[in-house]
């Protein structure tokens, strides 16, 4: 599939077998793990004594080299002359991590792109600001931006990414808000950007004004680390009832990855995360901030989204167009929040639309 003009998604009939025996081994042969040092110390994590952990000390990223991927795919053949089209940098969603993007990374690599996944603060193998491994906390939303930019800069220097083509952004949900903030503050970092179901305002189980007031009061009283009471904690039943996509094969496979690795069991926000997230969204939706964007954007809105607010996405689009930001907007009418976790009938056109967009300047 290397440099394929059209990607056909993995069959859902034997999805787990293909992921475990083909995709993950291929990714492992091309994978490099790094940590970007940040000042704040991580919190001690309260996990069962039976769990062997390494306490996260920085911002974790995974880099996948397309040349190493191609060499592995060729079973030892020489792929040194393979063209690299650039690097797709993935900004993941709330409570997610790198493993969630294994399938998508495989497609990007197969199409000729390196892949860099930055795990946001409070997620995966990155440092935590809450002692409960299931709860995501962040005290200052600006850390999301500086963490991401710093990790990308470190990887760019280490792997000489500027010599391998442009950087492209793929940003989902919370990662979309972070990606927008990065494009507003660093308008020349990415050549093109995909915002997939971006979280320009979240659904938190209560009116946003009430949530902000409650979170602000809790933070002021020193209780910001407490979980939002209306949202569930991780359990083995959670995967049966809470999903952002309709492909049961994809949902089941990812949920088993979470069961097998405590780092991916985050499932609920703290009250201080709610305040920080709403502050982040307010900042990135400001007309003056949006007007600073110069990166061409392809934005997808899920037609049936219960996790983020479409009205806030529409506001971003209106303000971007008013500011002459180069933005193309597509509504995935038949999709839920995670368009990349939908059945192949939805995933295939979505994926290939993204690849055409990234290749548009070639």
Wavefront OBJ file of the C-alpha trace (Angstrom):
o trace
v 0.000 0.000 0.000
v 3.042 2.312 0.078
v 2.245 5.616 -1.677
v -1.143 4.253 -2.690
v -3.425 6.839 -4.289
v -6.464 5.247 -2.653
v -6.540 3.521 0.735
v -8.990 0.678 1.379
v -9.681 0.285 5.118
v -9.096 -2.926 7.019
v -11.977 -5.382 6.824
v -14.197 -5.197 9.879
v -14.853 -8.950 9.666
v -11.359 -9.891 10.903
v -10.395 -6.482 12.273
v -8.855 -7.500 15.605
v -6.750 -10.239 14.007
v -5.416 -7.849 11.357
v -4.645 -5.150 13.927
v -2.814 -7.575 16.217
v -0.896 -9.574 13.598
v -0.275 -7.027 10.830
v -0.724 -3.428 11.909
v 0.829 -3.392 15.383
v 3.952 -5.392 14.382
v 4.516 -3.109 11.370
v 4.163 -0.017 13.546
v 6.505 -1.441 16.176
v 9.320 -1.804 13.628
v 9.039 1.882 12.692
v 8.374 3.333 16.173
v 10.484 5.719 18.255
v 9.394 7.003 21.684
v 10.463 10.352 23.114
v 9.653 12.584 26.075
v 9.681 16.364 26.020
v 10.767 17.754 29.396
v 8.432 20.236 31.084
v 8.788 22.007 34.398
v 5.782 20.737 36.324
v 6.352 17.542 38.299
v 3.866 14.731 37.776
v 1.507 13.703 40.556
v 1.988 10.360 42.335
v -0.515 7.966 40.801
v -2.798 5.810 42.927
v -2.824 2.549 40.991
v -3.155 -1.047 42.233
v 0.037 -2.563 43.645
v -0.242 -5.335 41.072
v 0.272 -2.801 38.272
v 3.875 -2.179 37.275
v 4.212 1.429 36.158
v 6.781 3.974 35.192
v 5.732 7.403 36.455
v 5.430 9.752 33.473
v 8.003 12.543 33.625
v 7.286 14.602 30.521
v 5.234 14.863 27.358
v 5.330 11.563 25.503
v 5.397 11.278 21.729
v 5.620 8.426 19.242
v 7.336 8.918 15.897
v 6.878 6.458 13.038
v 9.389 6.606 10.188
v 7.844 5.900 6.796
v 11.189 4.674 5.469
v 11.511 2.097 8.237
v 7.865 1.172 7.740
v 8.470 0.645 4.017
v 11.584 -1.443 4.676
v 9.636 -3.671 7.050
v 6.789 -3.924 4.559
v 9.296 -4.975 1.877
v 10.645 -7.719 4.194
v 14.172 -6.426 4.215
v 14.111 -4.730 0.823
v 15.780 -1.375 0.241
v 13.292 1.455 0.737
v 15.903 4.225 1.032
v 14.735 5.740 -2.244
v 11.067 5.804 -1.209
v 9.628 9.300 -1.355
v 8.482 10.780 1.930
v 5.558 13.149 1.466
v 5.965 14.819 4.852
v 4.871 14.141 8.425
v 1.347 13.940 9.809
v 1.284 15.217 13.397
v -1.654 13.839 15.384
v -3.329 15.805 18.177
v -5.626 13.302 19.898
v -8.913 13.734 21.696
v -9.919 13.809 25.354
v -9.108 10.621 27.371
v -7.352 9.143 24.338
v -3.734 8.357 23.506
v -1.421 7.070 20.821
v -2.817 3.533 20.713
v -6.205 4.907 19.598
v -4.551 6.099 16.381
v -2.758 2.874 15.455
v -5.009 2.147 12.476
v -4.962 5.727 11.220
v -1.162 5.871 11.595
v -0.852 2.717 9.500
v -2.876 4.333 6.712
v -0.810 7.522 6.761
v 2.411 5.509 6.671
v 1.054 3.371 3.846
v 0.327 6.546 1.906
v 3.922 7.803 2.288
v 3.807 10.041 5.381
v 5.774 9.882 8.604
v 3.555 10.034 11.689
v 4.161 11.878 14.960
v 1.653 11.475 17.819
v 1.962 13.789 20.833
v 0.153 12.562 23.954
v -1.313 15.564 25.735
v -0.682 16.295 29.396
v -2.847 14.047 31.564
v -3.077 11.322 28.906
v -1.279 8.100 28.016
v 2.404 8.042 28.957
v 2.596 11.807 29.487
v 2.743 13.381 32.939
v -0.421 13.682 35.001
v -1.805 16.497 37.114
v -4.151 14.198 39.036
v -3.288 11.274 41.293
v -6.279 9.279 40.000
v -5.166 7.500 36.793
v -8.725 7.552 35.433
v -9.248 11.338 35.725
v -7.787 13.978 33.393
v -6.722 17.259 35.002
v -5.001 20.362 33.744
v -4.623 23.622 35.649
v -3.649 25.929 32.785
v -4.883 25.321 29.231
v -1.872 27.140 27.798
v 0.248 24.108 28.736
v -1.564 22.139 26.033
v -0.228 24.565 23.435
v 3.331 24.883 24.752
v 3.625 21.129 25.381
v 2.517 20.316 21.841
v 4.704 22.895 20.114
v 7.726 21.895 22.215
v 7.288 18.176 21.502
v 6.893 18.823 17.769
v 9.984 21.050 17.718
v 12.019 18.405 19.554
v 10.951 15.661 17.146
v 11.523 17.903 14.127
v 15.104 18.510 15.173
v 15.843 14.919 16.206
v 14.420 13.292 13.069
v 15.177 16.164 10.632
v 11.558 16.362 9.619
v 12.025 19.595 7.684
v 14.232 17.647 5.272
v 11.443 15.125 4.648
v 8.667 17.445 3.566
v 6.067 19.626 5.277
v 4.265 19.037 8.553
v 0.530 18.292 8.369
v -1.832 18.412 11.323
v -4.548 15.851 12.089
v -6.506 16.995 15.139
v -9.573 15.367 16.698
v -11.995 16.689 19.337
v -9.991 18.211 22.248
v -6.988 17.874 19.949
v -8.823 20.079 17.467
v -9.107 22.922 19.968
v -5.436 22.486 20.832
v -4.557 22.370 17.128
v -6.496 25.580 16.497
v -4.612 27.254 19.331
v -1.313 26.100 17.865
v -2.208 27.427 14.398
v -3.244 30.757 15.922
v 0.007 31.166 17.846
v 2.325 29.452 15.307
v 0.712 30.137 11.915
v 3.633 28.796 9.875
v 4.099 25.471 11.667
v 1.777 23.339 9.510
v 1.353 23.313 5.745
v -2.213 21.969 6.008
v -4.503 20.947 8.864
v -7.447 18.588 9.327
v -9.838 19.358 12.196
v -12.040 16.315 12.797
v -15.040 16.913 15.095
v -13.093 19.663 16.902
v -14.063 20.450 20.498
v -14.779 24.152 20.324
v -17.199 23.609 23.196
v -17.626 20.255 24.984
v -20.718 18.482 26.219
v -20.207 18.031 29.972
v -23.625 16.815 31.093
v -24.841 20.218 32.315
v -25.212 23.780 30.966
v -21.790 25.252 30.243
v -22.398 28.336 32.388
v -23.304 26.150 35.351
v -20.304 23.889 34.700
v -17.910 26.843 34.566
v -19.276 28.368 37.775
v -19.109 25.017 39.575
v -15.587 24.313 38.327
v -14.357 27.798 39.242
v -15.781 27.524 42.747
v -14.298 24.050 43.241
v -10.881 25.208 42.047
v -10.980 28.247 44.350
v -11.838 25.954 47.277
v -8.978 23.571 46.477
v -11.240 20.818 45.114
v -10.497 21.206 41.407
v -9.017 17.692 41.149
v -12.396 16.100 41.879
v -14.217 14.312 39.048
v -17.152 15.936 37.308
v -20.006 14.145 39.099
v -22.183 13.556 36.012
v -19.548 11.609 34.061
v -18.522 7.958 34.613
v -15.223 6.471 35.766
v -13.548 3.679 33.777
v -15.005 0.178 34.092
v -15.304 -2.863 31.882
v -18.931 -1.911 31.247
v -17.978 1.534 29.994
v -16.940 0.308 26.567
v -20.310 -1.349 26.023
v -22.261 1.853 26.558
v -19.974 4.817 25.807
v -18.570 5.127 22.332
v -17.824 7.824 19.795
v -18.050 5.559 16.732
v -20.364 2.962 15.217
v -17.850 0.335 14.063
v -18.206 -2.262 16.792
v -15.033 -4.026 15.639
v -12.979 -0.836 16.080
v -14.640 0.096 19.372
v -14.101 -3.383 20.838
v -10.459 -3.606 19.771
v -9.574 -0.233 21.271
v -11.415 -0.998 24.504
v -9.348 -4.153 24.949
v -6.199 -2.055 24.541
v -7.433 0.121 27.395
v -8.108 -2.891 29.602
v -4.588 -4.183 28.938
v -2.793 -0.883 29.667
v -3.685 1.318 32.662
v -2.298 4.417 30.920
v -5.261 4.444 28.531
v -8.033 4.078 31.111
v -8.645 7.803 31.511
v -12.389 8.323 31.229
v -13.556 11.480 33.011
v -12.510 15.100 33.517
v -11.751 16.827 36.772
v -13.521 20.078 37.604
v -10.358 22.054 36.924
v -10.123 20.418 33.482
v -13.630 21.691 32.704
v -12.637 25.251 33.612
v -9.396 25.000 31.624
v -11.158 23.463 28.604
v -13.791 26.207 28.518
v -11.057 28.839 28.850
v -9.190 27.146 25.962
v -12.287 27.167 23.777
v -13.075 30.788 24.575
v -9.519 31.762 23.635
v -9.365 29.876 20.332
v -12.814 31.109 19.265
v -11.865 34.777 19.672
v -12.169 36.524 16.280
v -8.718 38.106 16.599
v -7.155 34.694 17.331
v -8.881 32.996 14.400
v -7.791 35.803 12.075
v -4.151 34.910 12.772
v -4.533 31.472 11.122
v -2.820 31.101 7.748
v -2.908 27.302 7.490
v -5.379 25.805 4.981
v -7.936 23.802 6.960
v -10.189 20.862 6.103
v -12.802 20.610 8.857
v -15.194 17.705 9.407
v -18.366 17.963 11.464
v -20.052 14.744 12.573
v -23.777 14.737 11.846
v -24.635 12.854 15.068
v -22.243 14.199 17.705
v -23.050 13.911 21.416
v -19.596 14.870 22.709
v -18.979 18.352 21.345
v -21.242 21.238 20.303
v -21.802 21.678 16.545
v -22.976 25.265 17.183
v -19.467 26.181 18.385
v -17.945 24.533 15.311
v -20.272 26.583 13.117
v -19.196 29.746 14.944
v -15.533 28.927 14.256
v -16.311 28.400 10.563
v -18.195 31.710 10.267
v -15.422 33.657 11.961
v -12.725 31.906 9.924
v -14.475 32.714 6.644
v -15.022 36.312 7.732
v -11.268 36.541 8.309
v -10.478 34.897 4.928
v -8.927 31.840 6.574
v -8.618 29.124 3.860
v -11.147 26.626 5.222
v -13.183 23.859 3.620
v -16.054 22.524 5.706
v -17.582 19.040 5.301
v -20.481 17.579 7.234
v -20.266 13.815 7.758
v -24.017 13.447 8.087
v -23.997 9.704 8.771
v -21.219 9.780 11.383
v -20.941 9.989 15.131
v -18.142 11.878 16.911
v -15.193 9.649 15.965
v -15.420 9.550 12.194
v -12.304 7.350 12.067
v -14.136 4.790 14.250
v -17.094 4.491 11.899
v -17.833 1.524 9.584
v -15.794 1.292 6.392
v -18.578 2.821 4.304
v -17.997 6.092 6.187
v -14.290 5.697 6.952
v -13.107 5.077 3.382
v -14.326 8.343 1.795
v -13.308 10.298 4.913
v -9.782 8.887 4.904
v -9.192 9.419 1.207
v -10.571 12.960 1.360
v -7.933 13.696 3.992
v -5.144 12.176 1.895
v -6.176 14.181 -1.171
v -6.141 17.319 0.938
v -2.625 16.632 2.251
v -1.384 15.910 -1.295
v -3.060 18.977 -2.851
v 0.151 21.007 -3.202
v 2.063 18.251 -4.940
l 1 2 3 4 5 6 7 8 9 10 11 12 13 14 15 16 17 18 19 20 21 22 23 24 25 26 27 28 29 30 31 32 33 34 35 36 37 38 39 40 41 42 43 44 45 46 47 48 49 50 51 52 53 54 55 56 57 58 59 60 61 62 63 64 65 66 67 68 69 70 71 72 73 74 75 76 77 78 79 80 81 82 83 84 85 86 87 88 89 90 91 92 93 94 95 96 97 98 99 100 101 102 103 104 105 106 107 108 109 110 111 112 113 114 115 116 117 118 119 120 121 122 123 124 125 126 127 128 129 130 131 132 133 134 135 136 137 138 139 140 141 142 143 144 145 146 147 148 149 150 151 152 153 154 155 156 157 158 159 160 161 162 163 164 165 166 167 168 169 170 171 172 173 174 175 176 177 178 179 180 181 182 183 184 185 186 187 188 189 190 191 192 193 194 195 196 197 198 199 200 201 202 203 204 205 206 207 208 209 210 211 212 213 214 215 216 217 218 219 220 221 222 223 224 225 226 227 228 229 230 231 232 233 234 235 236 237 238 239 240 241 242 243 244 245 246 247 248 249 250 251 252 253 254 255 256 257 258 259 260 261 262 263 264 265 266 267 268 269 270 271 272 273 274 275 276 277 278 279 280 281 282 283 284 285 286 287 288 289 290 291 292 293 294 295 296 297 298 299 300 301 302 303 304 305 306 307 308 309 310 311 312 313 314 315 316 317 318 319 320 321 322 323 324 325 326 327 328 329 330 331 332 333 334 335 336 337 338 339 340 341 342 343 344 345 346 347 348 349 350 351 352 353 354 355 356 357 358 359 360 361 362
